[in-house]
């Protein structure tokens, strides 16, 4: 077992002054402010915290916990992931699986959150929830690999609620699972001695006729939506470049932001032929500069068209050395755009001797973007 991390907390446990209603009101308002901080940082984490708090309180009510402990349980759940405010976007917003370094960074969030509170708050039970909600009864959790004897009931409740909400809700890195599948996974965790069986059983009772997904918090301010959208965009943007990775299309499609459910769309691929020979002849640095310049010209065309339409109807993204163009423009505008792009490609071939193939396909409304991309890539390979 790893060495237990010290937070330099007081030896004697500290508790919220239950006889001072104004103090309790102030504490709750401060917790709500911290929840708003999460909303500014990451709306997924914010909504997750709100749902985990409600799940936990309902389980605690069935366990007939005292009102004071129910309050601690709810407040602790609201800020159990507060440490994620320090996690870089490259990890927090990652749509794919974590590698070992991503996971190591993400596993710092309980420690970061607990240290934010350890010298300031008046109740150690809150710190225990923040620090230990990823601990497991078999000692396999983090950050300290605690044994079951050191994991209290409040932490056990939040741990179950945390896992369940993460399974059934939408995340940047996974699609939501059905309630039945999530409960089966939790039961497997019980059999593996990771989660508390009684708490999981009570969760089943809580969610028989109620779903935490019914809890929805829309952005209260337009600027939050703007910040969230920008963070997501910059995650997919290549460093020191104006181009986005093609997975940006998949992320936008997952959030239903492309409009392809309601209207047909077109996809086109620009494939630079004999790029390997060009690299060998002129060098990789020059090849990259040429590709960037060509992409910049095409990007100028797409921005101009978007400006004329007053909306983002065309997206230019990159897949390796190739460019992809997604468009929901009317057909005559798409044809005009393609003609302009072909002119740029012809000019590039004259200037650099770098030829390209231009492959395009149209898809009906509702056709999944992932399937359309696979179709386009397959046609590209067989051409």
C-alpha positions in Angstrom: 0.0 0.0 0.0 1.3 3.5 -0.8 2.3 5.9 1.9 -0.7 7.8 3.3 -0.6 11.4 2.2 -0.7 13.9 5.1 -2.9 17.0 4.8 -1.5 18.6 8.0 -5.0 18.7 9.5 -5.6 19.3 13.2 -5.5 16.3 15.5 -8.9 16.9 16.9 -11.8 16.5 14.5 -13.6 19.7 13.5 -17.4 20.0 13.0 -19.7 22.7 11.6 -21.3 24.8 14.4 -24.8 23.4 14.2 -26.2 26.0 16.6 -25.4 28.9 14.4 -28.0 29.0 11.5 -26.4 32.1 10.0 -23.0 30.3 9.8 -24.6 27.3 8.3 -26.3 29.5 5.7 -23.1 31.2 4.9 -21.3 27.9 4.5 -24.0 26.6 2.1 -23.8 29.8 0.0 -20.0 29.4 -0.2 -20.4 25.8 -1.4 -22.8 27.0 -4.0 -20.3 29.6 -5.1 -17.7 26.8 -5.5 -20.2 24.9 -7.5 -20.5 27.9 -9.8 -16.7 27.8 -10.1 -17.0 24.2 -11.4 -19.6 25.4 -13.9 -17.2 28.0 -15.2 -14.4 25.4 -15.4 -16.3 22.4 -16.8 -20.1 22.0 -17.0 -19.8 18.2 -17.0 -18.1 18.2 -13.6 -20.5 20.7 -12.2 -23.6 18.8 -13.3 -22.0 15.5 -12.1 -21.5 17.1 -8.6 -25.1 18.3 -8.4 -26.4 14.9 -9.3 -24.0 13.0 -6.9 -25.1 15.3 -4.1 -28.8 14.4 -4.6 -28.1 10.7 -5.1 -26.0 10.6 -1.9 -28.6 12.5 0.2 -31.4 10.1 -0.9 -29.3 7.1 0.0 -28.4 8.7 3.4 -32.1 9.3 4.0 -32.9 5.7 3.5 -30.0 4.8 6.0 -31.8 7.2 8.4 -28.6 9.3 9.0 -29.1 12.3 11.2 -29.9 15.6 9.5 -26.5 17.0 10.3 -24.8 14.1 8.5 -27.1 14.4 5.6 -26.1 18.0 5.3 -22.4 17.1 5.4 -23.0 14.4 2.8 -24.7 16.8 0.5 -22.1 19.6 0.8 -19.2 17.1 0.5 -20.7 15.7 -2.7 -21.1 19.1 -4.2 -17.4 19.7 -3.9 -16.0 16.2 -4.1 -14.4 17.0 -7.5 -13.4 20.6 -6.7 -9.7 19.6 -7.2 -10.4 19.2 -10.9 -10.2 23.0 -11.2 -6.4 22.4 -11.3 -6.5 19.6 -13.9 -5.3 20.7 -17.4 -7.8 20.8 -20.2 -5.8 18.2 -22.1 -6.7 15.7 -19.5 -10.1 17.0 -18.2 -11.6 17.3 -21.6 -9.9 14.3 -23.3 -12.5 12.4 -25.4 -10.5 9.2 -25.5 -9.0 6.7 -23.1 -6.4 8.0 -20.6 -2.8 6.9 -20.9 -0.7 6.3 -17.7 0.3 10.0 -17.5 -3.2 11.3 -18.0 -4.4 8.9 -15.2 -1.6 10.0 -12.9 -2.6 13.6 -13.3 -6.3 13.0 -12.9 -5.7 11.0 -9.7 -4.3 14.2 -8.1 -7.7 15.8 -8.0 -8.8 14.3 -4.6 -5.6 15.5 -2.9 -5.8 18.9 -4.5 -9.4 19.4 -3.4 -8.8 18.2 0.1 -5.8 20.5 0.6 -8.0 23.4 -0.5 -10.2 22.7 2.6 -7.8 21.2 5.1 -6.6 24.4 6.8 -9.8 26.4 6.3 -13.0 24.4 6.8 -14.6 23.5 10.1 -15.6 19.9 9.4 -13.1 17.0 8.7 -15.9 14.8 7.4 -16.1 17.0 4.3 -12.3 16.6 3.8 -12.7 12.8 4.1 -15.3 12.8 1.3 -13.2 14.9 -1.0 -10.0 13.0 -0.3 -11.3 9.5 -0.2 -14.2 9.2 -2.7 -12.0 7.2 -5.0 -10.8 4.8 -2.3 -12.1 1.2 -2.6 -12.8 -1.4 0.1 -10.2 -3.8 -1.2 -7.5 -1.2 -0.9 -7.1 -0.7 -4.7 -8.3 2.9 -4.7 -6.4 6.2 -4.6 -4.8 8.4 -3.4 -3.8 6.3 -0.4 -5.1 2.7 -1.0 -7.0 2.7 2.3 -8.4 -0.5 3.7 -12.1 -0.9 4.3 -11.8 -0.2 8.0 -10.7 3.3 7.3 -13.5 4.2 4.8 -16.5 5.6 6.6 -20.2 5.4 5.6 -20.3 8.9 4.1 -17.4 8.2 1.8 -18.9 4.8 0.9 -22.1 6.5 -0.2 -20.4 9.2 -2.3 -18.2 6.5 -3.9 -21.2 4.6 -5.1 -23.1 7.7 -6.2 -20.0 9.0 -8.0 -19.5 5.8 -10.1 -23.2 5.4 -10.9 -23.7 9.0 -12.2 -20.5 8.7 -14.2 -21.8 5.6 -15.9 -25.3 6.8 -16.8 -24.5 10.4 -17.8 -22.9 11.8 -20.9 -19.2 12.4 -20.8 -16.6 13.8 -23.3 -15.0 10.4 -23.3 -18.0 8.0 -23.3 -21.6 7.6 -24.2 -24.1 7.0 -21.3 -25.0 3.5 -20.3 -28.5 2.3 -19.4 -29.5 2.1 -15.8 -29.6 -1.7 -15.8 -26.1 -1.9 -17.3 -24.8 0.5 -14.7 -26.3 -1.4 -11.8 -24.8 -4.6 -13.2 -21.4 -3.0 -13.2 -21.9 -1.8 -9.6 -22.9 -5.3 -8.5 -19.7 -6.6 -10.1 -17.7 -4.0 -8.0 -19.5 -5.3 -4.9 -18.5 -8.9 -5.7 -14.9 -7.7 -6.2 -15.1 -6.1 -2.7 -14.6 -2.6 -4.1 -18.0 -1.0 -3.2 -20.3 -1.3 -0.3 -23.1 -3.8 -1.1 -25.7 -2.3 1.2 -25.2 1.2 -0.3 -25.4 -0.3 -3.9 -28.7 -2.0 -2.9 -30.1 1.3 -1.5 -29.0 3.0 -4.8 -31.2 0.5 -6.6 -34.1 1.5 -4.4 -33.5 5.2 -4.9 -33.4 4.8 -8.7 -36.3 2.6 -9.2 -38.7 5.4 -9.9 -36.3 8.3 -10.1 -33.4 9.2 -12.3 -30.6 11.6 -11.5 -30.6 12.6 -15.2 -33.8 14.4 -14.4 -31.6 17.0 -12.7 -30.6 19.5 -15.4 -28.8 22.8 -14.9 -28.6 25.0 -17.9 -25.9 27.7 -18.2 -27.2 30.7 -16.3 -25.0 33.1 -18.3 -24.2 33.2 -22.0 -20.5 33.7 -21.3 -20.4 30.2 -19.7 -21.6 28.6 -22.9 -19.1 30.6 -24.9 -16.2 29.6 -22.6 -17.3 25.9 -22.7 -17.4 25.9 -26.5 -14.0 27.7 -26.8 -12.3 25.2 -24.5 -13.7 22.3 -26.5 -12.5 23.8 -29.7 -9.0 24.6 -28.5 -8.6 21.1 -27.2 -8.9 19.8 -30.8 -6.9 22.5 -32.4 -3.3 21.6 -33.4 -0.6 23.5 -31.4 0.6 26.7 -33.1 -1.9 26.1 -35.8 -5.4 27.3 -36.9 -6.4 23.8 -37.9 -8.6 21.3 -35.9 -8.2 17.6 -35.7 -10.9 15.7 -37.6 -12.1 14.2 -34.3 -13.5 17.7 -33.6 -16.3 16.8 -36.0 -17.1 13.7 -34.0 -17.2 15.7 -30.8 -19.5 18.3 -32.3 -21.8 15.5 -33.7 -22.0 13.9 -30.3 -23.2 17.1 -28.8 -25.7 17.6 -31.6 -24.1 20.9 -32.7 -23.6 20.2 -36.4 -27.3 20.3 -37.5 -26.9 17.2 -39.6 -30.0 15.6 -37.9 -32.1 18.2 -39.6 -30.5 18.8 -43.0 -28.2 17.0 -45.5 -24.5 17.7 -45.5 -21.4 17.2 -47.6 -18.0 15.8 -46.8 -14.9 16.3 -48.9 -11.3 15.0 -48.5 -8.2 16.6 -50.0 -5.6 13.9 -50.4 -2.1 15.0 -51.4 -0.7 12.4 -53.8 2.9 11.3 -53.8 3.6 13.2 -50.6 6.3 10.8 -49.6 8.3 11.5 -52.7 7.8 15.2 -52.1 9.1 14.8 -48.6 12.2 13.0 -49.8 12.9 15.5 -52.5 12.3 18.8 -50.7 12.4 17.8 -47.0 9.7 17.3 -44.4 9.9 20.9 -43.1 9.2 22.4 -46.5 6.4 19.9 -47.1 4.8 20.9 -43.9 5.1 24.6 -44.8 3.5 23.9 -48.2 0.6 22.0 -46.6 0.0 24.7 -44.1 0.0 27.4 -46.7 -2.5 25.4 -48.9 -4.6 24.8 -45.8 -4.5 28.5 -45.0 -5.8 29.4 -48.4 -8.7 26.9 -48.1 -9.4 28.1 -44.6 -9.7 31.6 -46.0 -12.4 30.5 -48.4 -14.4 28.7 -45.7 -14.2 31.7 -43.4 -15.4 34.0 -46.2 -18.4 31.8 -46.9 -19.3 31.5 -43.2 -19.1 35.2 -43.0 -21.5 35.6 -45.9 -23.9 33.2 -44.4 -23.6 34.6 -40.9 -23.2 31.1 -39.4 -20.6 28.3 -39.2 -21.9 26.3 -42.2 -18.4 25.0 -43.2 -15.7 23.4 -41.1 -12.2 22.7 -42.2 -10.4 20.0 -40.2 -7.2 18.0 -40.7 -6.4 14.3 -40.7 -2.7 13.8 -40.8 -1.6 15.6 -44.0 -5.1 15.5 -45.5 -7.8 18.1 -45.1 -11.5 17.4 -44.6 -14.4 19.8 -45.3 -17.8 19.5 -43.6 -20.6 21.6 -45.0 -24.3 22.2 -44.5 -24.5 24.9 -47.2 -27.1 24.8 -50.0 -25.9 22.7 -52.9 -25.1 25.6 -55.3 -22.8 27.2 -52.6 -21.1 23.9 -52.0 -20.4 23.5 -55.7 -19.0 27.0 -55.9 -16.8 26.4 -52.8 -15.5 23.2 -54.3 -14.6 25.0 -57.5 -12.7 27.6 -55.7 -10.8 25.0 -53.7 -9.9 23.1 -56.8 -8.5 26.4 -58.3 -6.3 26.7 -55.2 -5.2 23.1 -55.5 -4.3 23.6 -59.2 -2.3 26.7 -58.3 -0.5 24.8 -55.5 0.5 22.1 -58.0 1.9 24.7 -60.3 3.8 26.4 -57.5 5.1 23.4 -55.5 4.5 20.4 -57.8 2.3 18.9 -55.1 -0.8 17.3 -56.7 -3.9 16.4 -54.8 -7.1 14.4 -55.2 -10.4 16.0 -54.2 -13.0 13.4 -53.2 -16.5 14.5 -52.1 -19.7 12.8 -50.9 -23.2 14.0 -49.9 -25.2 12.5 -47.1 -28.8 12.7 -46.1 -30.1 14.3 -42.8 -29.6 12.0 -39.9 -26.7 10.0 -41.4 -24.1 9.6 -38.6 -21.0 11.6 -39.2 -18.8 8.7 -38.0 -20.2 6.4 -40.6 -19.8 9.1 -43.2 -16.2 9.6 -42.4 -15.6 5.8 -42.5 -17.3 5.8 -45.9 -15.2 8.6 -47.2 -11.9 7.1 -45.9 -12.8 3.8 -47.5 -13.6 5.4 -50.9 -10.3 7.3 -50.6 -8.3 4.1 -50.1 -10.0 2.3 -53.0 -9.7 5.1 -55.5 
